C-alpha cells in the first residue's frame, strides 16, 4: 500500500493561491480606504419655538357609507335606514356642517357594491338639497 501513495507524489503546500488571496485583500482594503466619508458639521438655523397658528383652511372629508341594506352611516353613526327615503337626519347633518364650516369640506359617498342605485340617488338628493357643493365617490 505504501507504493501506491508514493506513485501519486506529494504535491506539497502551494503558495501561489495564498499570494493571490493576499493581493486581492490588499486591493480591497486600499480601494475601501480611499472612499472614506469625512463627517463635517452643517450650520443649520432651526426656527424658534413661537406660538402655533391654527390652520383654518384644512378641509376634512365627510365620508358617507351606504350599506347593502340601504342604511346610511357617517362616522359610525346611522343617519337613515333602508326604509327612510327622505333621509331627513342626513339632510340636517349636512346643513349643520355647512352652517358651521362652510362648504369647504368635501363629501365622499362610498356605496357598497350590493346597494341599490336608487339609494345612492336618495343620498345625492339629500346632499344637493342641503347645499353640498363638493361631492365625489370613493
GIBELBEL-V305274 format. One record per backbone hydrogen bond with DSSP energy under -0.5 kcal/mol. NH is the residue of the N-H (numbers start at 1). CO is the residue of the C=O. If there is no record, write none. Layout:
BEGIN
nh;co
NH;CO
NH;CO
END
This chain:
BEGIN
nh;co
5;1
6;2
7;3
8;4
9;5
11;9
15;13
19;15
20;16
21;17
22;18
23;19
24;20
25;21
26;22
27;23
28;24
29;25
30;26
31;27
32;28
33;29
34;30
35;31
36;33
39;37
44;42
46;44
50;48
56;54
58;55
61;59
62;106
63;61
64;62
64;108
65;63
65;73
66;110
67;65
67;71
70;67
72;80
73;65
73;71
74;77
75;63
77;74
79;72
80;72
84;81
85;83
90;79
91;87
92;88
93;89
94;90
95;91
96;92
97;93
98;94
99;95
100;96
101;97
102;98
104;101
106;104
107;134
108;62
108;106
109;107
109;136
110;64
110;108
111;109
112;66
115;112
119;116
120;116
121;117
122;118
123;119
124;120
125;121
126;122
127;123
128;124
129;125
130;126
131;127
131;128
132;127
135;133
136;107
138;109
END
